[in-house]
């Protein structure tokens, strides 16, 4: 069976896919060779591609326990975040950290220690994990920050290499309703972004900057700041997964088209300084279309890099200059400031600073430009997000994540991903 | 039709689980019966966490408890005969293992056919006494024609189809409040079919569960293929001459 990442890059691998239906079983017993737990396959690179067997955990999506008074939910690792919200929002609770799609499993969220628009107060997903059960080839471990603390820290952001998460207990935060009040505030330079952004973070729960880089030399965009507001608590049915949607034959993105689309988006949002939106519209805007199929059969790259706080302005500006210089189409660019809350995992991506994420159709020019940007980021002490990477070299990865050897020692030797093979293949020491 | 309470036999099957989830807003009380206690508890607590008001569980082993009146057990738990009964348990053997193994074949028939039909008679008695109720049984598209690699399973399901056809006619003649629904899913990706290598046109259990829940809410009566186009596919397969089928066989 062919197994691909969300972007189609690196190319799909052919391997067995074995479903896991019940967490009571130890999947290592029935499978020979290495395996990799896989959820919805929404990673942008090869962290979700197995070396031998993919253990598809999505059938294990039961919610084991939901404490409506204290806001704690215990779910099996295959449950998607959208599914959990459909249960918790009507009871007045939400997950504090939500990514850009609802089709992310709890297991995947832990393995990549995902972050969201709430990083300035909530930090990463792993900070809200109370405990989980980890199935390893030699047995089961209950991990909390106190018991099996080493496995706990290694598994959060551990890229699925420490074993299979059977279930996890997550802390929730109150949500007044299913509706959010959003402010859309335009900015027309990086300085404005930082200034308005830090002001908004003091008042709003979820802040993110959409950015238009289609005009070389000009950075403009809209800062979206949302908070839960009064309203009803009705949820919506899950958006389609588009797993079998056909790809366009070639990428639809050209620079003039993007310039036009961005201008339209910028204009329409600046016409609407405030809006009342359902939480699915705020958190999961791209779920409504098969976004990854618009980039054609060759797929696309997403680069997400964080620049440390002390040089964030110059760093982000330099990355933008590189992108302009390469003259590549940039259909989506997102800026997000990370707060100083420490991430609990050894290999967690966020550090205090500012992150930039760009989607780029796969061309040789794009690869070259992203390659130089990644090298720059490594040099200045920034980081590239493993969940969204397909281009990092082993040397760059090891420089950005000095704790990788700790993870390599703790990881289950029966777990392996294409990503890990790539970034640990040759050490330069 | 009233659908306040439901008894689901074989509740840990993927299709039954998906159906139960979809019924949470509709049904107030669930009685779940299954063999594996640990899994049964997992399904029950999932339904409770998702907002089901009352969830009861029953240990039921189709091979051991063939003649047991599970409906009466459910009645004891609920205080009333459930409005609907969904029978979802079955096994799908590896055909090569079962075709010459009398003991294995017998166990397959006991689980898929005998226990289900005996259970149906219990349902029949309780429902007819009350004068209303909805019986839904998960059969299979395979029952429409025996094929080279699954005819024992097909036969075990075909018996259900025929029985339910007759029961439907009996109830249609007595009362419109008595309904029989024969559910015929095509290939579905579940633990039961995990050993099949080749599953053309396979559906996800969530989708099948959603459809079954819709049919139950509507109080539907009849043979229903899920997805619906399996009716066309099986219409063709049923009419193919043996000589053709043996050459395209899978």
Boltz contact constraints between the chains, C-beta under 6 A:
constraints:
  - contact:
      token1: [A, 21]
      token2: [B, 191]
      max_distance: 6.0
  - contact:
      token1: [A, 22]
      token2: [B, 39]
      max_distance: 6.0
  - contact:
      token1: [A, 24]
      token2: [B, 38]
      max_distance: 6.0
  - contact:
      token1: [A, 62]
      token2: [B, 42]
      max_distance: 6.0
  - contact:
      token1: [A, 62]
      token2: [B, 46]
      max_distance: 6.0
  - contact:
      token1: [A, 63]
      token2: [B, 46]
      max_distance: 6.0
  - contact:
      token1: [A, 63]
      token2: [B, 49]
      max_distance: 6.0
  - contact:
      token1: [A, 63]
      token2: [B, 50]
      max_distance: 6.0
  - contact:
      token1: [A, 64]
      token2: [B, 45]
      max_distance: 6.0
  - contact:
      token1: [A, 65]
      token2: [B, 49]
      max_distance: 6.0
  - contact:
      token1: [A, 66]
      token2: [B, 49]
      max_distance: 6.0
  - contact:
      token1: [A, 87]
      token2: [B, 50]
      max_distance: 6.0
